[in-house]
Each structure stands twice: as C-alpha cells, then as structure tokens.
Amino acid sequence: MWLSQLTLTDGSRAVAARTGAGAHLVPGIATTRELALAALAAGRGLQAEVTTRGAGEAVDLVAALEEGRLLLPLDHEDPAHLHLTGTGLTHLGSASARDKMHASLEAGELTDSMKMFRMGLEGGKPEAGRIGAQPEWFWKGNGHNAVAPGQPLHSPGFALDAGEEPEIAGLYIVAPDGRPVRLGFALANEFSDHVTERGNYLWLAHSKLRPASFGPEMRVGDLPAHVEGTSRLIRAGRTVWEKPFLSGEANMSHSIANLEHHHFKYALFRQPGDVHVHFFGTATLSFADGIRTEAGDHFRIECPDFGLPLTNPLAVEAADPAPVAALAL
C-alpha cells in the first residue's frame, strides 16, 4: 500500500491510499499523522486502519501532482515538531566519492570517512537484540526545510553547491507513550552543498542545512532488501546526467534497525507526537561525476517500488553581502 497527502480542489486536505493502479481517499481523515494516531489508538497497523475505514472517492494522483496539489506524504501542523535527519556512509560504494572529497594529505593514512565506512562494514549489521556500530549522523532542520514534491529546492545565496542526493527516507511518528513508530518509506532528495563539505569535513553540518524533499507517496511496510531506482538531472527539458542508485539492506553497510536505534536512542527524539523523516544515505551523486547544477535544473528521482517520481526544480537565491546582525536588547 502507498499513502499520500493532497489538497483537494475545494482547498481541503485529504489522505489517499493506493494498492494498485487506482487511488482513493481515506474517509474521515485529513492527514497521515492523524491516521497514524488513530491506528495507534485502535491498536492496529496503518494498512488495517485504512482498510477498516473503507474506500472513499477515487482520486487521480497524477493529475494532483501535475496541478501542484500533492503534499509531503507525512508532515506536522507545527513544522517545529518535524525533524529532518540522516545518516551517511551507509551504502556500499558510498565511501568512494566521499573519500575523494576528504583525501588524506599523508599517503596511506585512512581518512575519517574511510574509518567510518569501515566501522559500518565491520559492525553495522549486528545480530538481533544487539547494538551495532554508530553511523555518521546529521541534522537537516525541521519542517520549515521540508519541501513538497514538485516545489523548488532553494539554495541560499551563500551556498557553494546545490546538489541532489537520491535516497530512501524512513517516515516515523512518536507514539503517545514515547515509542518511535515507523509508518513507511519514501523516495527522497537529501539536497546538500558538497563543495562546502569538501572544503573541510567539519563543515559537514553546514553543508546539510539545506531543504529536502520526499515522496510523493509513502510505501507502507518493510523496505525491500534491494531497491534500484534512477536519478536524473534535467536542464531545459534535456537530461544532462542520469545514473542508477541502489538502496535496501542488500546494498548497505548498516541495517535499518541499527540506524534507527542510533537515532532514537536520544530521548530528545522520542517526544510524543513528533514526526521524524530520516534519510538513509546514497552512493550516487551527480557532483561526484563533475556535474555542477544551475538554477532552473530539475532533479528527478524515481523507483517503481515507491510509486510516483519525485521531481523538484532548483532555485538559487541571490547572495546578500551584508552580515546577519543580531539585535541586542
């Protein structure tokens, strides 16, 4: 089953469910978060909750996407309670591009990136009930940085790069008793500034504070062991770069469970009602192939397992030469 959120033609919000080619509205529900909380209260799974409510009016998701009415598949009415986070160096092959950015000046010495990647290879998939190696972790912001499918990803004027990162994100809500609950998975563009990151690895935190998009649909259930999709950069209607990307645990150095543990082990991230979108990483970047993006480019990420493709145009904000000054009271 796939779930999505949309704005109806009358301006109201709704949730749509799709089990095959056709989609229908979920009766009596306006948001995925509301649906998840109802399922938790009833003691049943998300798919069972949708089935119990029956099939509402049929909806054309392709038309809704083209008309700009498809929303993020999961959000929060208060953006401050939606957390965008991620883990890097989690995929087989992901260390190669990173290592080139942070190559050691001393021949033969492993970079921190390679050390982190090796830790994942050796301990990222622990036996059930055990805790594995700690991954690289980063914060991308809150719901103010979450961009709906089809909407522009804005690169700030001070940015040195505006590059896509095609990957899979896990979508979560924290239950009233503080338990993290995974609702499903979605295609994601973990948009980043790779030139800033390359300048100094300690600037990784700065490079990740950029908007991100995910969806349009959320796949309910487990993540397939092997995920294979395509990432494209489209300029003036022409594809200027295209490459497959792989995900799923068969292509990862960490298990999903291990990555989830090392995120939700912090009590800060187990606040009831909060929503979390966690990006699991990628090994595919147009930046690694020498591509420089331009304003007006379109990022397109697609995979049949995740429904409709995720497309976002790139917008570049004007640079402001004046420093941001704090007002003293």
C-alpha positions as CSV (number, residue, x, y, z in Angstrom):
1,M,0.0,0.0,0.0
2,W,1.1,3.6,-0.7
3,L,-0.2,6.6,1.1
4,S,-0.1,10.3,0.0
5,Q,-1.4,13.6,1.2
6,L,-3.1,16.1,-1.1
7,T,-5.1,19.3,-1.3
8,L,-8.5,18.8,-2.9
9,T,-9.9,21.1,-5.4
10,D,-12.0,22.8,-2.7
11,G,-8.9,23.6,-0.7
12,S,-9.3,21.0,2.0
13,R,-6.7,18.4,2.9
14,A,-7.1,14.6,2.4
15,V,-5.1,11.3,2.5
16,A,-5.2,9.0,-0.4
17,A,-4.4,5.2,-0.4
18,R,-3.3,3.2,-3.3
19,T,-3.0,-0.6,-3.5
20,G,-2.7,-0.9,-7.3
21,A,-3.2,1.4,-10.3
22,G,-6.1,3.3,-8.7
23,A,-6.1,5.5,-5.5
24,H,-9.0,6.5,-3.3
25,L,-9.5,8.9,-0.4
26,V,-9.4,7.6,3.2
27,P,-12.8,8.7,4.7
28,G,-12.8,10.9,7.8
29,I,-9.0,11.6,7.7
30,A,-7.2,14.8,6.7
31,T,-3.6,14.0,7.4
32,T,-1.3,10.9,7.6
33,R,-0.3,11.9,11.1
34,E,-4.0,11.8,12.2
35,L,-4.4,8.4,10.5
36,A,-1.3,7.0,12.3
37,L,-2.5,8.3,15.7
38,A,-5.9,6.7,15.1
39,A,-4.3,3.4,14.2
40,L,-2.2,3.5,17.4
41,A,-5.3,4.3,19.5
42,A,-7.2,1.4,17.9
43,G,-4.2,-1.0,18.4
44,R,-3.9,-1.9,14.7
45,G,-1.5,-1.3,11.8
46,L,-1.7,1.5,9.3
47,Q,-2.9,-0.7,6.5
48,A,-5.6,-2.3,8.7
49,E,-6.7,1.2,9.8
50,V,-7.1,2.2,6.1
51,T,-9.0,-1.0,5.3
52,T,-11.3,-0.5,8.3
53,R,-12.3,2.9,7.1
54,G,-13.2,1.7,3.6
55,A,-12.6,3.3,0.2
56,G,-13.7,6.8,-0.3
57,E,-13.9,8.8,-3.6
58,A,-11.5,7.8,-6.3
59,V,-8.6,10.3,-6.9
60,D,-6.2,10.9,-9.8
61,L,-2.8,11.3,-8.1
62,V,-1.0,12.0,-11.4
63,A,-3.4,15.0,-12.1
64,A,-2.9,16.2,-8.5
65,L,0.8,16.1,-8.9
66,E,0.7,18.0,-12.2
67,E,-1.6,20.6,-10.6
68,G,0.8,21.0,-7.6
69,R,-1.8,19.6,-5.1
70,L,0.3,16.7,-3.8
71,L,1.8,17.4,-0.5
72,L,4.5,15.7,1.5
73,P,3.3,12.2,2.4
74,L,3.8,12.9,6.1
75,D,4.0,16.3,7.9
76,H,3.1,18.0,11.2
77,E,0.8,21.0,11.7
78,D,3.6,22.6,13.7
79,P,6.8,22.5,11.5
80,A,9.0,22.7,14.6
81,H,7.8,19.2,15.5
82,L,9.0,17.6,12.3
83,H,12.7,16.6,12.4
84,L,14.8,16.1,9.2
85,T,17.9,14.0,10.0
86,G,20.1,11.5,8.2
87,T,23.0,9.1,8.2
88,G,25.9,8.9,5.7
89,L,28.4,6.4,4.6
90,T,25.8,3.7,5.0
91,H,25.8,2.3,1.4
92,L,28.3,0.0,-0.3
93,G,30.3,2.3,-2.6
94,S,29.3,5.5,-0.7
95,A,32.8,5.9,0.7
96,S,34.4,6.3,-2.7
97,A,33.0,9.7,-3.6
98,R,33.4,10.9,0.0
99,D,37.0,9.8,0.2
100,K,37.9,11.8,-2.9
101,M,36.5,14.9,-1.1
102,H,38.4,14.3,2.1
103,A,41.6,12.6,0.8
104,S,44.4,12.5,3.4
105,L,47.5,14.5,2.7
106,E,49.5,11.7,4.1
107,A,49.9,8.8,1.8
108,G,48.5,5.6,3.3
109,E,46.5,7.2,6.1
110,L,42.8,6.4,6.2
111,T,40.5,9.4,6.1
112,D,37.9,9.8,8.8
113,S,35.4,8.9,6.1
114,M,37.0,5.6,5.3
115,K,37.4,4.8,9.0
116,M,33.7,5.5,9.5
117,F,32.7,3.4,6.5
118,R,34.9,0.5,7.7
119,M,33.2,0.6,11.1
120,G,29.9,0.1,9.3
121,L,31.2,-2.8,7.2
122,E,32.5,-4.5,10.3
123,G,29.7,-3.7,12.8
124,G,26.7,-2.0,11.1
125,K,24.6,-5.2,10.9
126,P,24.5,-6.6,14.4
127,E,22.6,-9.7,15.4
128,A,19.1,-9.3,16.6
129,G,19.0,-7.8,20.1
130,R,22.5,-6.3,19.9
131,I,23.7,-2.8,19.2
132,G,25.9,-2.2,16.2
133,A,28.4,0.4,15.1
134,Q,27.4,4.1,15.4
135,P,27.0,5.7,12.0
136,E,27.7,9.2,10.8
137,W,24.6,11.3,11.8
138,F,23.5,14.8,10.8
139,W,20.6,17.2,11.2
140,K,18.9,18.9,8.2
141,G,16.5,21.1,10.1
142,N,12.8,20.9,10.9
143,G,9.6,21.1,8.9
144,H,10.4,24.5,7.6
145,N,13.1,22.8,5.4
146,A,10.7,20.1,4.2
147,V,9.7,20.8,0.5
148,A,6.7,19.2,-1.1
149,P,7.1,17.2,-4.3
150,G,7.2,19.4,-7.4
151,Q,8.1,22.5,-5.4
152,P,11.5,24.3,-5.7
153,L,14.5,23.4,-3.6
154,H,16.0,26.8,-2.7
155,S,19.8,27.0,-2.5
156,P,20.9,30.0,-0.3
157,G,22.9,32.8,-1.8
158,F,26.0,31.9,0.3
159,A,26.0,28.2,-0.9
160,L,28.9,26.9,-3.0
161,D,27.0,24.0,-4.5
162,A,23.4,22.7,-4.8
163,G,23.5,19.0,-5.4
164,E,20.9,16.2,-5.2
165,E,21.3,13.1,-3.1
166,P,18.8,10.4,-4.3
167,E,17.9,8.0,-1.4
168,I,15.2,6.4,0.7
169,A,13.9,8.0,3.8
170,G,12.1,6.4,6.8
171,L,9.0,8.2,8.0
172,Y,8.1,8.0,11.7
173,I,5.8,9.2,14.4
174,V,6.4,9.1,18.1
175,A,3.5,7.3,19.9
176,P,1.9,8.8,23.0
177,D,4.0,6.5,25.2
178,G,7.3,7.7,23.6
179,R,7.8,4.7,21.3
180,P,9.1,5.6,17.8
181,V,6.8,4.0,15.2
182,R,7.8,3.6,11.6
183,L,5.0,4.3,9.1
184,G,6.8,3.6,5.9
185,F,9.4,4.7,3.4
186,A,9.6,7.2,0.6
187,L,11.8,8.4,-2.2
188,A,13.9,11.4,-1.0
189,N,16.2,14.1,-2.2
190,E,18.6,14.9,0.6
191,F,19.8,18.1,-1.1
192,S,23.3,19.2,0.1
193,D,26.2,21.6,-0.5
194,H,29.1,19.3,-1.5
195,V,31.6,22.0,-2.2
196,T,31.3,23.3,1.4
197,E,31.6,19.8,2.7
198,R,34.7,19.2,0.6
199,G,36.3,22.4,1.9
200,N,36.6,20.9,5.4
201,Y,34.9,17.9,6.9
202,L,34.0,19.9,10.0
203,W,31.7,21.9,7.7
204,L,29.5,18.8,7.1
205,A,26.9,20.2,9.5
206,H,26.8,23.5,7.5
207,S,26.5,21.6,4.2
208,K,23.5,19.6,5.3
209,L,21.4,22.6,6.5
210,R,19.5,22.8,3.2
211,P,15.9,22.0,2.2
212,A,15.0,18.4,1.3
213,S,12.0,16.8,-0.4
214,F,10.5,13.3,-0.1
215,G,7.5,11.4,-1.5
216,P,5.2,11.9,-3.3
217,E,4.0,8.6,-2.0
218,M,4.9,6.7,1.2
219,R,5.3,2.9,0.9
220,V,3.7,1.2,3.9
221,G,5.5,-1.9,5.2
222,D,9.1,-3.1,5.1
223,L,11.8,-1.7,2.9
224,P,12.7,-4.2,0.1
225,A,16.2,-5.7,0.5
226,H,17.2,-4.5,-2.9
227,V,16.0,-1.1,-4.2
228,E,17.1,0.2,-7.6
229,G,16.0,3.5,-9.0
230,T,17.2,6.2,-11.3
231,S,18.4,9.8,-10.6
232,R,18.3,12.3,-13.4
233,L,19.3,16.0,-13.8
234,I,17.2,17.7,-16.4
235,R,18.1,21.1,-17.9
236,A,15.9,22.9,-20.3
237,G,13.9,19.8,-21.0
238,R,17.0,17.6,-21.7
239,T,18.6,15.0,-19.4
240,V,22.2,16.1,-18.8
241,W,23.1,13.4,-16.3
242,E,21.5,10.1,-15.4
243,K,22.6,7.3,-13.2
244,P,21.0,4.4,-11.3
245,F,21.0,4.4,-7.5
246,L,20.8,1.4,-5.1
247,S,19.4,1.1,-1.6
248,G,17.9,-1.5,0.6
249,E,19.9,-3.5,3.2
250,A,21.4,-5.8,0.5
251,N,23.3,-2.6,-0.7
252,M,24.0,-1.1,2.7
253,S,26.7,-1.5,5.3
254,H,24.2,-0.9,8.1
255,S,20.9,-2.5,8.9
256,I,17.8,-0.2,9.1
257,A,17.3,-1.3,12.7
258,N,20.8,-0.2,13.6
259,L,20.4,3.2,12.0
260,E,17.0,3.6,13.8
261,H,18.5,2.7,17.2
262,H,21.3,5.2,16.9
263,H,18.8,8.0,16.1
264,F,16.0,7.2,18.6
265,K,18.4,6.3,21.4
266,Y,18.3,10.0,22.2
267,A,15.3,10.9,24.4
268,L,15.1,14.2,22.6
269,F,13.9,12.3,19.6
270,R,11.2,10.3,21.5
271,Q,8.8,13.2,22.3
272,P,5.2,12.0,21.8
273,G,3.5,13.3,18.7
274,D,6.7,14.4,16.9
275,V,7.3,13.4,13.3
276,H,10.7,12.3,12.0
277,V,12.0,11.9,8.5
278,H,15.3,10.1,8.4
279,F,17.4,9.9,5.3
280,F,19.4,6.6,5.0
281,G,22.1,7.7,2.6
282,T,23.2,7.1,-1.0
283,A,26.3,6.2,-3.1
284,T,25.1,8.2,-6.2
285,L,25.8,11.9,-6.7
286,S,26.0,13.9,-9.9
287,F,28.6,16.1,-8.1
288,A,30.9,13.0,-7.9
289,D,30.8,12.9,-11.7
290,G,31.8,16.5,-12.1
291,I,28.4,18.0,-12.7
292,R,27.6,21.5,-11.5
293,T,23.9,22.3,-11.2
294,E,22.3,25.5,-12.3
295,A,19.2,27.5,-11.4
296,G,16.2,26.1,-13.3
297,D,17.5,22.5,-13.3
298,H,15.1,19.8,-12.3
299,F,16.0,16.8,-10.1
300,R,14.0,13.6,-10.9
301,I,14.3,10.6,-8.7
302,E,12.2,7.5,-9.5
303,C,11.8,3.9,-8.5
304,P,8.8,1.7,-9.3
305,D,8.7,0.3,-5.8
306,F,7.8,3.8,-4.4
307,G,5.2,5.0,-6.8
308,L,5.2,8.4,-8.4
309,P,8.6,10.0,-9.2
310,L,10.0,12.8,-7.0
311,T,10.7,15.9,-9.0
312,N,11.9,19.3,-7.8
313,P,13.3,22.3,-9.6
314,L,16.3,24.1,-8.3
315,A,16.0,27.8,-7.3
316,V,19.1,29.8,-6.4
317,E,18.6,32.7,-4.1
318,A,20.5,36.0,-4.5
319,A,23.6,36.5,-2.4
320,D,23.4,39.0,0.4
321,P,26.8,40.6,1.1
322,A,25.7,42.1,4.4
323,P,26.2,40.0,7.5
324,V,23.2,38.9,9.6
325,A,23.3,41.1,12.7
326,A,21.7,40.1,16.0
327,L,19.7,42.8,17.7
328,A,20.8,43.5,21.3
329,L,18.0,44.2,23.7
